[in-house]
Amino acid sequence: MEFVKRTLLFFLLLISSWSFGQVNYITKNISISDGLLANDVRSLYLDSRGVLWIGARFGLTQSVQGQIKISPIASKHRFTNVTGILEDKHGAIWSSSYGQGLLYQSEYQDFTITTEEGLLSDRVRELFLFEDKLYVGTTEGVSIVDIDDFSITNIKLPLIAEHSFEVSGFYAVKGSVYLTTINDGTYQIKGEELIKVNEFKRILSVFRHGDFVFYGTQNGLVVDNLKDHTQKVYTDVPSVRHINQANGQVYLVTSGVYENKGGIYLWTPEKVIDITKDLRINTTSLYTIEYDEVNDFLFIGSENDGLYQIDLFSALSYDDTIADVMSLCTDQKKLYIFSKEGLTIKKDDKTILQVSAALFKAFQQNKYNKYKKLTTKRNHFFEIDYTTSVDNIVFYKSIVNNNSLWVSSNIGTFELSLDGKLLNYYNIHQYEYAFFNGRLLETNPYGGVRVYDDLKNMKYTYYYRSDGSNIPRDIVSIAKVDDRLFFAGALDGLYTYSKLSGFKSLLDSGEFTEKRLKKLVYNPEEQVLYVATDFNDIYIVNVKDGVMIVSDVISSHELLGTNISLLESVSGKLIVGTDKGLTIFTKKGKFYVDDEQGFKHGEITSYTKVGNVLYIGTAKGVYILDTHYFQSRSRLLDVQISKVLVNGKLYKEYACIQEDSGKLVLPYRFNSLQLHFTVLGAKYPNKLQFKYRLKLTENWIEIREDKIDLHYLEAGVYPIDLKVYDYDSGNEQVYPLLYIEIEKPFYMTLWFFICCGLGIALISYIIYRNRLHRIEQLQEVKETKLTFAKKTAEEKANKLILEKRIVELKLQSVRSQMNTHFIFNVLSSIQYFILDNQSDAAFSYLGKFSRFMRTSLGFSAKDRISIEEELQYLANYVEIENMRLDGRITFEIDSQLPVDLRDVHIPPMLLQPFVENSIVHAFPPSIANPLIRIELRQEEFDIVIAIIDNGIGVNAKKQKRHSESSLGISIVRERMSFIQEYLEEDLVTTLRESGTIVLMRLRGILDR
């Protein structure tokens, strides 16, 4: 795999040297908005699993498959100001802080190491691992930590009175460790002593690569050759903060200490080269650099702009020197770029000529009059607006033909030399055109084709659409196939043109029946024509020997995105561009390129190919796609189970589940699982497609997320495999994920059958013994039955008496509502209304009275009604009484209950006797504004109901009480005794000077 990658890298570098334009790497900027704790990235480290650790002022984060996550361990210890990160041989991560010492975290434990544990200083600048020792460079010297037992050894420091002994870096040579300092040169660590080896001053960083030691200083770079012990100084470099290697090359991270200058430099023995702009880094204040060798990512931490990720091995590169690209073409030596600014010609990575849009306009103004009268709509030309300004010029399509460069536009068609000189202007407004057998074929948007026999003198033959359906119209794409031209119609399908046969509609002939087309491209190596439709399906048409056969169809579902805007064949690979990115089809697989790889293109406006390279014009610039990249590259990913849920819980919460070396043994009832997995090591995680299978004999099932849901698995063994397809590398691998065994249910096991046999024997014995005793017990059973029958008869008789009494109470309650006085009063009122010719009032009164009577009779059949129904019943009763009393009585309800009144039930018509008592006895004419108020409140689980009136109150004692009222109240008391243990205080009547209060307590009703 490494050989393949290096070979491809060679091709990519070679292609970039051939490319036309300023080629930039694909760079991604990651900041706070993407999840970083801070934009000052001070330290970076890539661990053995491919996880990037990011140290910043506010703490520690990780980049796991492109997702930024805050380190929970660092957050737990509130570990900030991270200056260094390393991984030891046990897989544990060590982090250093300028102020908090060291943080250790492994799978089993985590803790901090500070001066309290023996460090020289908590202000740690550098970490270095050598053999089993961690060298800790602080502002006060060096501490050495044993990574196995965590013991600490402090190195004796030289006596320096003027300043502290501040360590800036470490390196190792021939088994010895050396340290550099900011103020005091370089030392060899020998035992517990330091031996000075050089006097280099202001060393900020150090790095050993091969036979060279690189000292990054405040004043530049010093390179020490370990073979001949010579030094070379590079002073044309700002302060070097960090040094690292990538692809065998040495990179320097620089930053101005007192001025705003710095960047990324590439070291060569002859000179150092500033590559900051090439890497598309927008800041000069940088801290650190790290290299991902597997994925060829270069990571650079900045002081204020977060993290930069540069792809050193990408299919894409980018030329952003020209924006608003409208058309591209090439003569294989030069690239011609038409944009809003005009024409730019590039060769060998340089712009060699620019022809402004104003020059095109001026050239048109000098030439257009000659054939202006000919090229009119009357003559079936697509007319030109000759007043179009320079800013509104649109270039449609450019072609190189017969050593000339041609471009069509909304102001006409121009012919230029390949060096960019304007040669001719033609009053031809055309979108799609082609040169065939030395003649120009112009397609007219209105329908029809014009074939020019003598273009300079505008001599042509025009083929009208009205001449027949074989004449093309609404043409959106043209492709040349041997001795034929193919035209794609937007609405009428595919057409062909040849010198012998002329124009032909393949829709009419039945050779190709798809109507709505969008793009055409021809692959001459395989003699295949690709036809893209408006529905984004792509037909693969074999056109060998002049015979058309549709051999296959690429469904729109196989594309990345919709709305095809690019269709090209490059070196046997089909490239399809859409609104979401590129899909590349090869003979061995499929690849995707989108914004994850840096293809943030917007609308694709044009494209052209040179050898294996495809140039793609967009509004933002030109993307260069090297198709050599799209070869299958073998790569093993790190696939692991991260979480297993069984019946909705973590499997470790169940004591009954057995785990052994990637195998789970589950009881039969624990058969619904959710498997979460992680996949590390992919360069572009979003390009991974996952499928799983339960057994080798079953089909693969595609999943969209990094989890597998398994419901109600039957008993058996499931060796679950995960298949991962990488749409970046074209690699497909199958990984064993988890081995699951679901045990058989107990009723299918051997011991269950044994137990069943024993149980049957035991039951048979018990039945035998019971039969022996049954005869002896028959007489006793008969006597027991007689006794029980008598007792049951007595209970039924008591129950009938009780039920009879309840019915009597209900009837009495109904009668209390329908006493003769009430009915007489109602009928008298109705008679009065009729005699007084108030028929509407009489009918209304009669209707309300009849509804009231129906409700009373309905309640008499129920054991319980809701409080809401009871209160509504009382309101209706008061309303009927008010109709004969001219609305004197005000009726109010105040509920302070926290529950819905519809959810609390009481015996029906429990409150009515008290309301009736108030209406009949409490309000003589002397009471000006009669008021009846019902209040409900909660006391623990009881409901207390108060019936309050403002009637005569105490004065009622002087008047004769009616027996009906007393009877109604006694009925209420007896009915209350059926629903609770009745006490005298449960129903209390209080007479006041101005009214009466009846308090009724329904005990425990809310608890029920």
Helices and strands as residue ranges (DSSP letters): H 2-18, E 26-30, G 32-34, E 41-46, E 52-56, E 59-64, E 67-70, H 72-77, E 82-87, E 93-97, E 101-105, E 110-113, G 115-117, E 124-130, E 133-138, E 141-146, E 152-154, E 167-173, E 176-181, E 186-190, E 193-198, E 203-209, E 212-217, E 220-225, E 231-234, E 240-246, E 249-255, E 262-267, E 272-274, E 286-292, E 297-302, E 307-311, E 316-319, E 325-330, E 335-339, E 342-347, E 350-356, H 357-367, G 368-371, G 377-379, G 390-392, E 395-401, E 404-409, E 412-417, E 422-426, E 433-436, E 439-443, E 449-454, E 459-463, G 465-467, E 475-481, E 484-489, E 493-498, E 502-505, H 506-509, E 517-523, E 528-533, E 538-542, G 544-546, E 549-554, G 556-558, E 566-570, E 573-577, E 582-585, E 590-593, G 595-597, E 604-610, E 613-618, E 622-626, G 627-629, E 638-646, E 649-650, G 651-653, E 658-660, E 663-666, E 673-680, G 685-687, E 688-693, E 701-703, E 707-710, E 716-726, E 731-742, G 746-748, H 750-817, H 820-835, H 839-860, E 865-866, H 867-884, E 890-895, G 901-903, E 905-906, H 912-921, E 931-939, E 942-949, G 953-958, H 963-979, G 984-986, E 987-992, E 995-1002
